Amino acid sequence: DGIDDKTASLIHRFLEPSATKAADKFYIQGWRWHVMSLIRDAGRLERLAKYLSRKNDEANSPGFTALNEAAHYVVKFNMAGLYRIESTLFVKWLRDHLCNTQILEPFAGENSAHLSNAFKSAINKVDKYRIISEKTGNDLYERANRASNESTNPEQRKILLHEISQLSTKLSKQLNVLRNLQESLIVPSVARIVPSGEQKSFNNRVLLKLGLLESRVHLVGMHDAVWESGLEEEKEMFESDIPYVARMMIERWRKSLYLPKAAALDYGLD
């Protein structure tokens, strides 16, 4: 359930003349990489649920402790961080820059009003997928809590693990719709319309909102998602956009900050 063809076509037509413009650059890569990281974590959570389903452990076993910790990291930390920025800063910032006919007029002329409406529709869809995937995440988290509760009987636990696996797949699909909207419509439009200085200034606001320690944890997750993607272009972008010192600190932050929160996602891996 992506965006309707008419809206997508209008934005794509607007983007066509700038297809070869080297000056158009998107600087808010953290948004893209954070979604990639969350998609990756949804897959890791699904693997963990399937692993525990085969094991038939008791609720007080290390495996269910890991499930609880893993679900907490994915939903209450990784997803919560992404959607806190989207709901409080990013969606408004996108509307301010992509739906303002005065800003669009030099690019689109008499089509500015139509283009503004198309961007409103695309951004509303991004916001819709934030809301529905957040609900999926919370449903998943609630089931992880119940599965690891000692009062839950083995049969109920097996059902809950199956539901966690299904919800993880559902979450991944919802996030991939969001990612497709990002890549095809929002990212190239911001790159074309919003000056680099304003994009970089917004990046700084995001870092302030997340805070230093949280940003470092997210950076490790983003790094791993980019490297696991196997996409050389993404790796090159990461190395050019992330400051050298921060890149050099990733392995240290992995040990001191990331693994204490996220290691549970790898429970049961040899």
N, C-alpha and C positions, 0 to 999 in steps of 0.2 A: 504494500500500500504506500507507494511513493507519491510523488506529486503528479497532478494531472498533465496530460500531454500538451495542452494549450499553453499552460504556464511555463513548463519546461522549454517548449519551443521558443517562446518569446525571449526568455533569458539566454538561450543558446544563440539565437539570432543576434542579440545584443553583443554577445561575447565573440562572435565570429571575426569581426574586423581586427580584434586584438590578439588573435591566435598566435601571431608571430612577434608580438611586441616583447622584447627582452626586458624592458624596463618594468613590466608588470610583475610584481613579486608579492607573495603572501608571506607575512612575517609572524603570524600568530600560529606557528606550527604546533605549539603545545596543545591546542585544541584538537588537532588531528591526531597527534600521537597519544593523547590521553584516551580518545575513543578507541584507538588501536589497542592500547594497554588493557582497557576494560573488556574488549572482545576477547583478547587472549586469556584474561582471568576467568571469564565465563566458561571458556573451554576447559581450563584447569580445574574449575570447580565441578564441572560435569564429570571429568575423569575421576576425581576424588570420590564423588557419590557412587559411581559405578564400581570403583574399587572396593568401597566399604560394603556395597550390596553383595558382592561376591564373598566377602570375608565373614559375614554374619557375626560381627563382634558385639559385645555388650555395650550398653549406652555409656558406661563409665570407662571404656577403653580409650587408649591414646588416639585411636582413629577418630572417635566421635568428638574428642577434645579438639583434634585438628580440624574437623569439619566445622565446628562452631567458630573457631578462630579464622578459618579460611573464609567462611561466609561473612563474618564481621568485617574482615579486611576488604573483600570485594564490594560489599553493599554499603557499609557504614563509613568506609574510608575512601576507597578508590572512586566508586560511583558518587558518593556524597560530595567529594571534592570537585569532581567534574561538574555536577549539576548545581552546586552552590555558585560556581562561577557563571554557568549558563543562566541561571534564574535571576541572579542579582546584578550581573554586569553585562554578559555577552549578548544576550538576546536584545536588550535595550540598545546596546552599542550598534548591533547590526541594523536594527530598525532606524536608528538615528542617521546612519550613513547610507543605507541602501534604499530606504523608503522616502527620502526627502527629495521632492521633485526639483528643488533648486540645485541640489548637488548633482542630480541626474541630468539636468537640462543640457549642460555642455557635452555630455556623452550621448544622450538619446534624443535631444531636440523635442519635436512635437510628440514623440512616443513616451515622454517622461512619466506621464500619469499612468499609462498602461504598464510600463516597466515597474513603477513603484508598487502597483497592485500585485504584480507577479512576484516581486520580492517579498511583499507582505505575506503572500500565500506560502512561499517557500520557507520563510522564517517561522510562520505559524506551524508548519509541518515539523520543523526542527523542534519547536517547543512541545508539540504534541508527543513526539517520540521521546522527549525527555520525561514527560509525565507518565506515559504508559510503560516505559522501560523501568522507571523508578518504582512503579507498582509491582512489576514483575520481580525486581530485585528484593523488595520488601517481602513479597510472598515467599520467595526463595529463602530469605533469612529466617522468617518465622518457622518454616519447615525444618531448617537446620537446627534451630533451637529445640523444636519438639522431638526430632530424631535423636538428639543427644540427651534428652531427659530420661532419667531412670524409670519414671512411671509409664513410659511408652513401651508397649509390649513388642516382641520381635516381629510379629506380623505387621503391626502398624509401622514399625521402623522401616521395614522393607518397602512398604507403600510410600512412605515419606522420602526415602532415598530415590525411588523411581521418579517421584514428583520433582525432587530437586534436580535430577538429571534432565527431565523434560523442561523445567523452568529455565535451566541454564542454556539449553538449546534455543528456547524462545527468546531469552534475553539477547543472545548472540545474534539472532535474526533481526530483532528490533534495532540493535545497534548497527548492524550492517546496512539497514535502510537509512539510518542517520548518516552513516559514513558515505553512502552513495550520494546523498543530498549535499554533503560537505564537498566532496571531490568534484562533482559535476556542475554544481550551481553556485554554492556560497563562496568557496575558496577562490575560484577564478574571478568572481564578481568583486570581491573585496580587493583582490590584487589589482584589478583594473581601476576601481573607483577611489579607493582610500589611499591617500599618500603614505609613503613608508614611515614618515615621522609619526603620524597619528597611530599607525599600527604598532609601532615600537613603544609608543607612550602607553597604549592599552596593555601591551605585554607587561609593562612595569606595574600597572594597576593590579593585574592578575597575581603577580608574584607577591605584592603587598597583601592582597586579600587572602592568599593561601598561607602566607607566613613562610619563614625560612626553612624550618624543619620539614613541614609538610611538602613543600616544593621539592626538597631533595629526595624524599621517598618517591614521589610521583615521577621524578626524573629517572630514577633507576628503572621503574616499571616501563616508562616510555622507551628507554634505551633497549630494554630486553625485547619489547614488542617490535621495535624497528629492526633489530638484528635478527629476530626470529622470522620476520617477514621475508628475509632473503632478498629484499629489493635494494639494489645497489644505489639507486637514486635517493631512496630514503636515508640510507646510511650516510651518503655524501652530504645531504641536507642537514642531518643531525650534527655532523662534524663541522659544518660551516656555520650553523646557527647557534649551537651551544658553545659558550666560551670555553677556551682551552682548560682553564683551571677547574671549572665544573666537571668537564669530561674526565680530567685526571683524578677527580675525587669520587667518581662513580663507584669503583670497587670498594673503597673505604666506606662510603655511605650505604652500600649494599649490606656490608657486615654489621655496621653499627646501627642503622636506621631501618633498612628495608626488610631484612630477614627476620628480625624480631616480630614484625607485623605480618609478613607474607609467607614465611617458610612453610606454614601449614598447608599451603596449596600444593606443595610437592610431597606431601605425606604418602608413603607407600611406593615412591619411585626408587629404583635401585641406584 
